[in-house]
Each structure stands twice: as C-alpha cells, then as structure tokens.
Amino acid sequence: MDQIARTTKDLGNTLRRARKAQNLTQAELASRAGIWQRTVSNIETSASGAKVDTIFDLLAALDLELHIVPRSKIRPSDLEDMF
C-alpha cells in the first residue's frame, strides 16, 4: 500500500483506507493504538493538530511505516487519479 500524503487530509484518508483494508473499526484501531476512538475519527477526517506521537501510534497499530522522500513533480490533478 503505497500512498502519497501531502496534506493532513491526505494522511487521514490514507489511515482510514488502511484501517478499512484490515477490517478494523475505529474503536478497534483506537484500542490497538492506546488512544480514544474519537481521536481516530478526528484524525481520519482531518489530521490537523494531531500529535506526531499519535500518528506514529496509529501507524504502528496498522503495521505501517512512514517514508520521507523528495517531493515528486506530480500535478495536483494526477493525485486525484491515484485516490
């Protein structure tokens, strides 16, 4: 599952897709990550203001990792086709 996330909204959508791909509810993911279900919901709808530690807790609970790479020269319209 390779996803490009350039905004907090993109990140939230990516986490939601990963959670659903693993057939987890928000409550189940929250339990795995040691956070509140409401926090999962807030991050999935807009990760704005989320603590970095919380994002990493969710990534670990979903068995995902974060890769930082140079930004590609992709156009915004190309991103829409990917999602």
Order of alpha helices (4+ residues) and beta strands (2+ residues): alpha-alpha-alpha-alpha-alpha
